Amino acid sequence: MVAAARLRRVQERAKACNTYVDKFREVLENVAVHPQNRNNPLLAAREEAKILYFVVGADKGLAGAYNSNVLREAVTRISATGYAKLVVSGRKAQEYFVRRGYTVDKAFIGISDKPFIDDAVRISHYLTAAYASGEVNQVYVIYTHFYSPMNHHPMMQMMMPLDLPGVVLGDENLEADASPYIIEPSPKEVLDLIWPRYMETLVYFTLLQSGASDPPGCDYPGNIRNCRRRRSAPVIIEEGHVVNRGKVVQVIGPVVDVEFNRDELPTIYNALQIEGDNRGVKVGLIAEVMQHLGNNIVRCVAMSSTDGLTRGMDAIDTGAPVKVPVGNATLGRVFNVLGETVAPAPRPVAAADMWPIPRPAPKLEDQATSTEILETGIKVVDLIAPYSRGGKIGLFGGAGVGKTVIIMELIRNIATEHGGVSVFGGVGERTREGNDLWMEMKESGVIEKTALVYGQMNEPPGARMRVGLSALTMAEYFRDVQGQDVLLFIDNIFRFIQAGSEVSALLGRMPSAVGYQPTLGTDVGALQERITSTQKGSITYVQAVYVPADDLTDPAPAATFAHLDATTVLSRQIAELGIYPAVDPLDSTSRIMDPNIIGLEHYETARAVQEVLQRYKELQDIIAILGMEELSEDDKLIVARARKIQRFFSQPFFVAEQFTGMSGKYVPIKETIRGFKEIVAGKHDALPEAAFFMVGTIEEAVAKAQTLKGE
C-alpha cells in the first residue's frame, strides 16, 4: 500500500510536470523563430557529431522493463552512433554499462526513488557545461516515458541543440507581429534566460517520467519501499571512482550535520572532507562522524574551525578514520591532530605508513608487566613514588603548581640519560608552553628522538579530544613495529576530558555528575587501555592531570586514578613555601613501593622520611598555637629534620635554568637514598636548613653549609 501510494504521487507529479514542459516548448518556439536568433549557438546544428547520451535508469532492485527496456534501447543507439560522453542516472544503469565495457563519465545515484528539482538542476548544469564547452555538440536523453500504469516505453529526445520539430529557426520572412508574445527586452536575451530553465524542467520531466514507470515493490523482494521525507545526496561516480558525497545541512559551532544517500551513510569515526567556497574564500576542514541521527543524516565533530562553513557545501566520505603518519619520519617534528606538519615547516611527511587513530587495545595475552624502576633524576619522585618502566604515571595538581615543568624536566632527563624515543601530546594547553618545549628540546639536542603533537587551547573541542589519540598512535607504532621502549607524555589529560564534555553536550547527551559527560569512564578507558606494555615493546606513560579547585574527588581526576601505577600529587601549600618541585610526599603513591621490588634500603628510607614528615604535620597545630618552645626535645629534633627533608626535596631543574639562574641537577637514585638516609639518621643535624635548599646531592648541601658559615 505504501509503495502504491508513493507511485501514484510520482505519476501525478509526472503528469503535472508535462504541462510545464509543453508551455516552455511553446514559448521557446515563438522566441526561437525570431530572426535575431538565427545564428544562436543554442539552436544551430554543428557539423561533427560528438554525442552525449544521458540515460535515466533506476537505483535498485528488480525493476524489470523499467530498467531493461530503456537500457537495451540505449545500447542499441550508442552502438549505432558512438558517443563522446555517457552520463547515467541510477545505480542499475551505471552497473549495466560498466559490465559491458562502456566508460561512464558521470553517474548520479540515489535520486531515482524520489527525484527533486535540485537534482535536475545539478544534472542540467553538467549537461549544459559539456555542450557549451564544445566537448559535445549533441545531447540526447534516453528515458522511459509514462503513458499509463500498464503502458510505458523507452524514448529518446534531443536536448541540445534545441529540437523544435516543424519550426523554421530564424525565418527572415517571418513578420514581427506573427508571434502571440511581446518579447522584451530582446529575443536573444529572452532565449538565454528561458533556455536554462527549460533544460532543468526537461531533465526533471524525464526523471519523473521514469520514476512513474517504476513498478511497485521493485526495491527488494518482500521489502516495503521506504518513503523518504528528506532529500538524499547522490553518490557520484567520477573518473571511475565512487565518491560518496553528502551535503552540509546544519552547522552548530564545531558540530556539523551532513546528509547522505540512505544506503551510503559513512560509518562511525569515519573522516569527512568538507569543501566549499564562501564569497570567494575557500573553506576546507575534516570532520569525524560521531552519530547517525536518522533520516540519512550523520552528526560530525569538526577537527578545525568551522568559520565560513555554510549549508549546502559538499562533504566527501574518505572511507576511513583520521590517519596520522607513523615511523621515524615523525621524529623531530610538530604535528596537529590530523598528522599535518606544523614545525619546523608545514610540509608533507614522507611516512611509510599512515595509521588510523581509533585502534583496539592490545589483547590480554599480548600484554606484559614490568617491575624495573625508571630513574628520573628527580629526588622526591625516585624516593617516595618511584616510576616503573612501562607503567602509567599521573601528575596531579591545580593551576600553576608546576605540572608542565615536571613533565618537561622528565622529557629532558629521560631522553638525555636513557635515550630512546619520546612522543609528546599537548592537549588543550597554552601555545606558549608548546613553543617553549619545542625550543628547549632543540637546544638540548633531544628533538631528533621526539615527536610532538599539539592541539592547543584555541583549537575546537574535536581536535582537543582526538590529539591524545594521534600522539598515542605514533607511540604504538614504535612499540608494536619497531619493538622499542617508548615514552609517552600527555599534558593535560583533564583537557581531554573537558573536550569530551563539550562534544557530549553538543551531541545532545544528558550531562552526568558535576556536568561531565555520561560516558566519562568509557572515554578515559578508551585512551588509557591502549597504553600498555606488550611482548614486543613498552610505553611508559606520564600524564599531567589538572585538579579543579584542588579537589582530588572531582570526577575528572578520580576517573584516571584506577588506571595509574604511580601518582605524583603536587601541593599548593608546598609551592607557597617556595619548594619546587612542589610534590606532596604524603599523598604521592606508587604500586612498586615494595621491598621485594625496589630493595629493602630504599623502602625503609622512604618510609622513615614519611614518618618524620607525618609527625611534623601533626605537630604543626601545636606549633601554630603554642610555639616551638612547648615541644619536647625529641619533637624539636623531628621538626628540625622534617624541615631539612622538605628543603632537600627541592631541586633545580634544567628546563627552569633561565628562570632560577641555577644550573639543573640530575641526582642518581642511589645518591638520593643515601642523602635522605643520612638526614633521617641525624648525621647532618648541625647543618642549617638553608644549606639543603635547591641542591642536588647531600655533598652539595654540606658544601653549601660551609659557604654559608663563611659568610
Order of alpha helices (4+ residues) and beta strands (2+ residues): alpha-beta-alpha-beta-alpha-beta-alpha-beta-beta-alpha-beta-beta-beta-beta-beta-beta-beta-beta-beta-beta-beta-beta-alpha-beta-beta-alpha-beta-alpha-beta-alpha-beta-alpha-alpha-beta-alpha-beta-alpha-beta-alpha-alpha-alpha-alpha-alpha-alpha
